[in-house]
Amino acid sequence: MPSADLPPEKRLSWFVSIIPFLESDDLRISPDKDRAWDAESNRSLSATEWKLLVCPAAYAAARSPEWGFTSYIGVAGVGADAAELHGGDKRAGFFGYDRVIRRTDIKDGLMNTMMVIESTSELGPWTAGGKSTVRGLEPETRPYLATNGPFGLKHLDDTVCRNKSVRSNIAFADGSVRFVLATVSPATLEALATIAGGDTPGDDY
């Protein structure tokens, strides 16, 4: 959530801003929007485990004795600095620390624009801004979807998911959610990560 008085990693995350739009019995604590995510006034909220935000197959690994974690990351575009880019940059994605986008800014098409991607790397509190909840695809970390990659998850528990392949749950700007397998090329994911990059994703997703 924007706050000129706090650095991005101390701000409340975009997840906090959508609480009023989601039906959940888990959250009855109102955030203190003027304070950091780990401020005393927000500690109860930040310590709450919100199961909706953790992949069931990764729930045990993501649990923390202090904070509620999330497996899902807002896609900021391409590059380590993607979250800091202005909306007109060709590498900019759906999310950013301070930028505001409109539907008309998504020139690559809603169905070709990732909003949220699953991760098992560098997981952080769901209430925390910064890299815990918003990050870009960094080309030096290719392949993106891999057992030890920055995104994707190897689903090993048959009671949760019968398909044991490495893949990622991805939410797109058109409201759809798709399983994308690790066979997807880095170039396709990078094309999907931007809102107006002008590049066409491949047919491998």
N, C-alpha and C positions, 0 to 999 in steps of 0.2 A: 504494500500500500504506500503511495507517495507520501514522503515526509521530508521536507527540506532540512530539517534539524537532525536527521539521522542518516548515517551511511546505509547503503542498500542492505548489507548483511545484518543490520540491526533493526530494520523495518519489519513490520508485520507483512506476511506473505500475501499473495493473491488468493490463496485458499481462504484466508480469514475474511476477505471481502465478499466471497460467495456464500458464506454461511447462511445468510438470510434467505437464499434462494434454494436451499437444499432441505429436504425433510430428514431430520436426524434427531433421535432421542438421546444421542451421545453428548450433544453440545447445548448446554443451557447457560454457559458463561459468556458474558458480553466482553469483548476486547476493549482495552484502553488504547484507542487508536493513536494517541499522542505519545505513547511510550514505546520503548523497545520490546521486541518479542519476549526477551528474557527478563524484563523488568518485573519487580515484585507484583505489580498490579496485573501482569499477564501470565504469571507462573502457573496458575491453576489451569488456564486454557492451554498453555504450551505443554503441560504435563499430561493432557488428556490424549489417550489413544483413540484415534478416529479410524476404525477398521476400514472404512470406505476408501481411505487413502493409502492402504497398504495391500499389495497383491497377496492373496491368500497363500500362494505357494512360497512367498518370501516372508511371511508374517513373523515366524520365530526369529529369523536372522535380523529383522529390522527392529525388534523390540529393544527398548531402552529403559533402564530403571528410573530415568529422570525426565525424558521428553517423549512425546508422541512423534513418531517418525512417518515419513511418506516415501512411497516407491515411485511417485510420479512427478515429473519435472516439466515445467513450462518451457517450451522451445523458444529460444531467443534468437535463433538464426545460425549463422556459420562463423566460427572464430571464437577465440577465448574472450574477445572483447564484445561479443555480439549483443549482450544485454545493455551495453553502454551506447550503442549506435543510435542515430536518429532514424525516424521512420522511413525516410527517403533513401536510405542506404540499401544497395542491392543485396547486402548480406544480412539485413535485419529480418527477424522473424516475428511471430505473433506476440511474444512477450518481450518486455524491456523494463529496465529500472524506472525510467522517467518518461518514456515515450507513450503517446496515446495514439491508437490506430482506430480507423473506422472500417466498416465493411468494404467501402469503395477503395480502401488502401490495399486490399488483398487482391492484387492484380493477377497473381498466378492461378487463381481459382480456389474456391473454398475446399473442394474435394482434393486438391493438390497441395494443401497447406497444413502441416502438422501444428497442433496446439500443444499437446501433452504427450510425452513419451515415458515409457517405463524404464527404470534404472535399478541396478543393484550396486552402483558405485557412488561413493561419497554421499551416502544418504544422510539427511539431516532432519531437524524438526520441521513439521508441516507448517508451523506458524512463523518460521524464520524466513526473511527475505534473503537475497543473495543466492549463492550457488546451491543452497539446499533445495530451492524450489524453482529457480530459473537459471538456465545455462544454455550455451550454444554448442553446436557440434564442432569440435576442434579437430581439424584435419590430421594433426600429428597423432591422434589417438585411433586412427583407422586400424582395423575394421570396427565400426561402431557397435554392431550387434555381434558379440562374441562372448564366450564363457568368462573371459577376463577383460572384456571391453567396457566402455563407459555406459553402454545401454544394453538392454536385453536381459533375458533371464533364462537359465536352463531349468525348465520345469521338471522336477524329478519325482514329485509325489503324484502317483496315479489317482489318489482319492481326490485330488484337486484338478489335475489336468492329465489326460491320457497321452497327449503329444509331448514327448520328452525332448523335442528339438529346442535349440536356442532361438528365441524369438522375442518380440516385444509387443505389448499392447500399445497402440497409438491412437489418440483421439485427434480427429481432423476438424477443421474449421466449419465443415458442413454438418457437424454433429455426429458423424459416424465414428465408430471405434473398430479398428481392424487389427488382427494378428499379422505382424510382418515378420517373416522368417529371416534368419541370418544370411540367407542366400541373396538378399537385397544388396545392390551395389552401393558403396559409399557415395557415388555421384548421384544416385537416385535419392538417397536420404538427404543429401545436401540441397538438392533441388526442392524437396518437400519442406525443408526447414525454413525457407524464406517466403516472404509474402509477396515480393515483387522483384524476384531475381531475374525473371525473364527466361529461365532455363526450364526445359521440359524433362520431367522425371521419366525414367524408363518404365517398361511394363513388367518389372520384376517385383512388384509389391501388391 
